[in-house]
Amino acid sequence: MQHQSTKRPTVGLFVTCLVDLFRPSVGFAAVKLIEEAGCTVDVPMTQTCCGQPAYNSGDREDTREIAKATIAAFEEFDYVVAPSGSCTGMLKKHYPALFAGDPAWESRAAEFSKKVHELVSFLADEMKVEGVTAKLTATATYHDSCSGLRELGIHDQPRKLLASVEGLKIAEMQEADVCCGFGGTFCVKYSDISNAIVTKKTANIETAGADMLLAGDLGCLMNMAGKLKRDGSSIEVRHVAEVLAGMTDQPPIGGAN
Amino acid sequence: MQIRSPEFKANSVKALSDAQLQKALGNVRAGFIDKRKKAVDALPEFDALRENGKAIKDHTLANLDLYLENYEAQVKAAGGHVHWAETAEDARRIILDLCASRGVKTVTKGKSMISEEIALNDALEAAGVRPVETDLGEYIIQLRGEHPSHIIAPAVHLNKEQIEADFRRVHTHLPADRELVEHEKLLTEARAVLREQYFKADLGITGANFLVAETGSSIIVTNEGNGDLTQILPRIHVVVASIEKVVPTLEDAAQILRLLARSATGQDMSVYTTISTGGRREGDPDGPDEYHVVLLDNGRSSMLGTEFQEMLRCIRCGACMNHCPVYHAVGGHAYGWVYPGPMGAVLTPSLIGVDKGGHLPNASTFCGRCESVCPMKIPLPKMMRHWREREFERGLNPAAARYGLKAWAFFARRPSLYRFFASLGIPVLSAAGGAKHRFSWLPFAGGWTKYRELPAPEGRTFLQQWAQREAKKQEPVR
């Protein structure tokens, strides 16, 4: 997207409902990172959720209404950025499909979709951020959340920026690209299967030899943190934005041990 | 075969607690994924081939009637017969009639998922005809009275020790003290037992990976050569195949063959690729006297022109299930009918109805790994979502889920109410989380807390804090 070099690009932060309700510090970390990348951030108050729970449950009518409100709330910005691959995928990839053939909304959804970016890939790919100033003495392992990885191609960007955090080591886990078993409502509708999947995931996390687990999606993080804490693991779980912004004062997701 | 898809949840709980099954499922992850990746990485044009394969199938499906008629004409020209079967019942009747009129006592069978779909073995046995599966995996599960748990590796749910026990139980004509621990010993024994059956058989049934419209040929790929012996040695060869297996030309089939084995087993090509066109001609050294094709629809034509048409591109490589975390967890039998994994989650509701197969498209995390490895680029998660939409429209999903969803959507559609209630409730929930910042149990969250802690909210919501921060900025500086 073109913007005049004299004027800072405007970013509407789509904070996501999970971050809004459960982990506001991820939202503030996102604001800090986007501002440091040279943008002006605003947060429209009329946002709620991207609509995925309705969309993935087959309820297209509610999804469309939620999508219309989201598009209307964010149309004024140069960019729309969300700290989640899954919600970004919904806004960027699925909103246009929802309005295919709708004369009033098809082009609005398409225009909106072009502005939408996931936080870390926005920093690395759009704002050409090469590194961050954060420091943290820890060994972290990074889980590739499915939507970010496969819908948006997010893989190298978080690793590149994490590599610039002074004192931070990365220990890759086996099968980092395999689903954690969250899947939105799947994790409660099919909790036994979800548990089997997250059990394999936490075993891979434990054997990676890291003391911290990072990922870019709060749903997956809450699932993995919930399982690690139930099993008594001391591994700290955080959103990647917290570490990149150097904002790790809050207790980790699901608390410390 | 009996439909057990409505009991998917109970099936999966049983599968998760089956130690033998869980051990065997470990082989799926280890055995298929790395091999496929290696084969795909070694072929730079793989993605271009996928596009090409997709285009071939899309073109064929858009002109399916023409290619099927052309195929039929070419089969007839080669001296064969084509039987159109609208339903599974029609297909069974056609094959049973052939058996009855030709005095068939024993049928050898190459691997065919269509034969599973039409429950052919049960029908043959009921009519006094003995079916003998000749694919090693199919042979093993036939001995056990089971059905395939995987579309290309039917016995993948079993461990070697179980197979050894089955062979000792059934092959009682062999010395009881024989050594049977090595894989190779099991294979040699099965081969020797099956070899006799090929010569006894009056009729051989194979499936088809492709039907070629320009030549009237059927093509099968196998790794054991059992398909060749099945179709060449008996006096009658019957091909059972569904209508979407047709491709226009041999060149088209060759293009898709480059995708098939790489996606399935990580081989460049399967060991045997066998093209058969009609029966034995004058001067041929061998081959069947009669060549028949049973073309099955069984609901597929009603998928044309719908959001499920793209499913008909499927070439049954099994890559989707090999990469599916849900399949890895519960195996193929939990899906409760013929087709498991992501392709089954889309196809099964099409063939048996979403009222019976509805669990399958719901039991997905939408991780998208299936679509990312599908050689035919079938948007499997998208089509599973379409099934969920059909269910929702018809009110087939559970009432509790519907009311929960509607309550959530009520707030998601009303931002000020959402903010108001969140700003009241979330700080309370946060405080209730205490010093541990998590819950081991919470009312209405049993699905979550059965296996995991629920992380507590940090405190006030982001929107609440942001609004206050912005309001402060507006205050005049003193």
Interface residues (C-beta under 8 A of the other chain):
Chain A: V15 C17 V19 D20 L21 F22 R23 P24 S25 G27 F28 V43 M45 T46 Q47 T48 C49 G51 P53 A54 Y55 N56 S57 G58 D59 R60 D62 E65 I66 A69 C146 S147 R150 E151 D177 V178 C179 G181 F182 G183 G184 T185 F186 C187 V188 K189 Y190 S191 D192 I193 S194 N195 A196 I197 V198 K200 M222 N223 A225 G226 K227 K229 R230 Q250 P251 I253 G254 G255
Chain B: K9 S12 V13 L16 P325 V326 H328 A329 V330 N362 A363 S364 T365 F366 C367 G368 R369 E371 S372 R385 W387 R388 E389 R390 E391 F392 E393 N397 A401 L405 K406 W408 A409 F411 A412 R413 R414 P415 Y418 R419 A422 I426 G433 A435 K436 H437 R438 S440 A445 G447 W448 K450 Y451 R452 E453 L454 P455 A456 P457 E458 G459 R460 T461 F462 L463 Q465 W466 A467
